[in-house]
Each structure stands twice: as C-alpha cells, then as structure tokens.
Amino acid sequence: MAARTIKVDYLARIEGEAAFKVVVRDGVVRSAAFSVFEPPRFFEALLRGRAFGEAPDITSRICGICPIAYQMSAVHAIESALGVAVTGPLRELRRLIYCGEWIESHTLHVYLLHAPDFLGFDSGLAMARAHGETVKRGLALKKAGNDIVNLLGGREIHPINVRVGGFYRVPRRREFAPLAEALKRARDIALDTVRWTAKLDFPDLERDYEFVSLRHPDEYPFNEGRIVSSGGIDISPDEYAQHFEEIHVERSTALQSRIIARGAYLTGPLARYSLNFDRLPPAVRQAAQEAGLGATCNNPYRSIVVRAVEVLYACDEALRIIADYQEPDRPAVAVEPRAGIGCAATEAPRGMLWHRYRLEADGAIAEARIVPPTSQNQPSIEEDLRACVTKSLDLEDEALRLLCEQTIRNHDPCISCSTHFLRLEIDRGTDA
Amino acid sequence: MSGRPRCVVLGVGNCDRGDDAAGPAVARALHGQLPGGVAVIEGSGEATALIAHMDGAATAFLVDACVSGAPPGTVHRIDASAAPVPERLRGLTTHGFGVAAAVELARAIGQLPPHCIIYAIEGAGFETGAPLSPAAAAGAAEAAQRLCAEISQSE
C-alpha cells in the first residue's frame, strides 16, 4: 500500500499553537486533521459572577491581535441584554476603532505571515531581508491602525477605553488631525498593497464554501447586522444557537462549529467580501475588480487580496468617520443593570465572533458563551487541506507540506482565541 | 525625521506576569532621571510597535526580561547594533514576536537605530498575577542605574 503522511507538529506564523496531519492511502486522502493543542483558557467560566461592566476588559485579554473584536461583541451583547442602544458619534467611534484593528491585524497577516508563503520564504524576517522596502511599507500601513487603537483604546495592546454604553473618554476633534494625515498616507499604501497582492501567484483551487457573515442594510459590516449565509441563512444574532452548533473533537482543545444538519462553513474576509461586495464604496469595489476579484471569491489563496481590499476600505471608512466626527455630549450612555439575555455578533478581522450573556438582576454575569472565528473555520480549514492535498499529490512531501501550511494560513487562524473552553469530564469510578 | 527623540528607552514586558515586569520597572525608575530629548516608553513588546518607536532615533535602549540560565537578577548588556542578538539571550516573551524579532526585523529593513543596546534582566518566575521577585527587582534597579550612567556619559 502506498502510504504518505504529511505532518507538521508545530505550525509557525499563526497566532497560537496548532498542528496538522494529513494521511494518504493509495492516492486517496483518508484524513486531514487540524489539531489545536494550545492549552484551554476557560474564559467563559471566569466571566461567571463578574459584573457586566468587566466583560469588555476581561474578554479583550483573549487575544492580543483582535482585542477590539472581543470588546465589541461583549458590549453589544450586554447592551442587548440591558435594552441599551448606542447611536450617533459613539456608534461611529466604535466603527473607527474596529477600522484600526482590521488595519493592524490584516496588514500583519498580509505582509509578515502570509506573503512569505507566496514568495518562497520560511519567515517574515527572511522575506524582510530580501524585500526590505515592501515590508517597510507594510509596517507603515500597520502603524496607522496602531495609531487609531492607541487614540481610541488608550494603549496599543489590550485597550482599556471601551465600556458598556460607549467609552470612558472620547477624543476631541482636534486630536484626530494628525491621525487623519497618517491615514491619508496609509490609504495610498493600502491601494498599493491591493495591487501588489494581486500580482502574487495563486494556487488554483475553488471551494464551494457556505459563506457566513454579518450583513447590514447600509454598511460593510463591523458591529451590526443580520447573520446571513450563501446557503440562505438570514437570522438575527439572537437566533445563532438555533442554527449553529459547537462540537468537541478529540484532537483539539478548540471546539469546532457547524451549521446544524449541514456541516462546515466559512467566516472571515472571503465570506464578508462575497456576501457584502455591494456594500463596499465604488472606489474600493473598483480597486478590487482591478485586482482581478469578482463580486465573490472562492479561491482561499486569494484571501490575501481580499484582506488588502478590506484594509483599503478600513482606511477610507476611518477617514470618513473622522471627517464627519462631532464630539458627543457624553462618552457613554447610561446603563442600568437588569436581568436579561443578550447576543451579538461582530466581524473580527479573521471572522465572525459571537457572544451571548445571561445577566442577573444586579448585573452579574450568570452565563457567558463565546464562539470565536477560528472555531467556526476549523472544519473548513480541514476540508481545504483535503482538497489541496488531493489536487497536489504529485508534489514531493516538503513542497506539499509548505502548501498545506499556506492553505491553513489562508484563514489567519487565531488559536489562542479558539481554546477558551474545554468540556471536562471526571470519571472517579464507583469506589471513590 | 524632525520631532523624533534622538534617544529612546523602551521598557517592555507584562506587569502582571512576575519578572516579565522588569522592563517596565526600569522605565518607571528612569522617568524624570534622564536628559531632555530622551524618550522613556513602556511597551508590551509587540514587535511592529517597537520598530515604530525606534524609527528615526540615533540610539535605542531596549529593556526586557530574559531566561538564559544565569542567576536571577543578572543584568546582561548586549550591543545589537552590529550583530544579531545571541540565541541564549533572546528575551522572554509572552507574546510570541518580541524584542529580538523587532531588532532583527528593523535591521532587515534598514530601520535599526545606528546605536541599539539591549539590557536583559534575568528572571526567575513568570506566573500570571505574581509580583516582581526581589532578585529581578534588584536587577531592574541595577539596569536603571547603569542605563542612567551610560546615557549621561553619551549626552
């Protein structure tokens, strides 16, 4: 029997610790497993009993790359439970800080984590040695995102200025002047980035994903909208648990999500773009089309172009918000504790992030549930691996291994985010 | 670039992870102790932010905790201007992509300050929520004193 096993015990250039194993027998892929061995982190359990106001600061610690996403999903879900709506300039500032996170996270991934795969380097550092000016451009673009998060979030990592109801402090109009100048330069770099990624060489693979993302009547989605899918799902975030389920698989400390009675689905840039192309401004749509993208994108390797398009959008959206900004009367709307249940989904850079909280009458968190994007994308990542290996069995093992790594990085998985929960069962026997 | 400090001191680490707080402790000890034109910054150690902070400076001092096997509190001084940071003194990082990566990435893209010195303080423990150990605190105090002297001499 002709047997091949492609195995990587420690996968680099992703956030966290994971491995994968693909088993081939007689020219047929028998299994493709993406295993997460990052230790479980129990965030949902440690939220229990805490005051609702602590949730944005606790959940932001789940991830150093996308803390804003955690804060946003937390505050929207809790506001839903408390019957609070945040509108006007405060709502706009929330979109602005999300722009900052998309710019930071996507740019890091495009330039230092994913581009080395396309250009044949084993690390971002090795690529920087050969393409110094390119990486320098990427770092300058990322800095514009850091600057937004610093100004609105109070610091660059694990920001501390987001609260239920709004912010602790909001900027004065004049504080945005240097940021606007930086963002204009960043916008030019972002457009260059779209054009640069378009020239990369993409493996030929089209996948029939069921895309899932938020969709808003007027906007490319960050914080609000209905959860829709290319397979016809169109629900409020409150209905998420009736349509999606999480499953524990033995090889992984992260749960895996599936559409109930249907299976794998994909969130993230490809899904957002394909379900919301018509919500992008004309200039961004044009840049996408000039980069060779259609109104949908089913080639996972082209996600690097889609990320670049989303960075361009985030720069434009940030500039729009800053230009229109009117200082609000108060940094946050008043919130009063009450018993209730609230759900929310927002769009983290790497995909949809769903939170659900049940609050006691005094505002203490009775239950918390968090479904991060990487849990949702894991089954699709495994299906991608299976499809890519099936198409590329003629490659030598080393080349196939590199292609598998690139395939996983297409979805920018964040392992530390996805390992916050482990179902624990203790068997003490009968005579304990 | 105009308006940029000519010298930056970057104390990096997580204040809630035991001896990882050594870098920020040094930065705090140096506030108000250095000549004008020297910027003292506390940071998380995220590499691209470190590169941005160093950009345009003539001299950068990076202060971080490390684990090399030396007695806790030992202060290592490494001139990173000319040669890569030795493997055994790569800073301890709880964030994956830290000081050594920042220095080497800055070097690769031609953005490393001409004079770049790393002060690495040997740590003993890095437990979540733990305070700085007495040994590492003494190391941080020694590093602050040596940095102060080194910067004063060069000004």
Interface residues (C-beta under 8 A of the other chain):
Chain A: E15 G64 L108 G124 L125 A128 R129 G132 E133 V135 K136 L139 K142 K143 N146 R155 E156 I157 H158
Chain B: G43 S44 E46 T48 A49 I51 A52 H95 G96 A101 E104 L105 A108 I109 G110 Q111
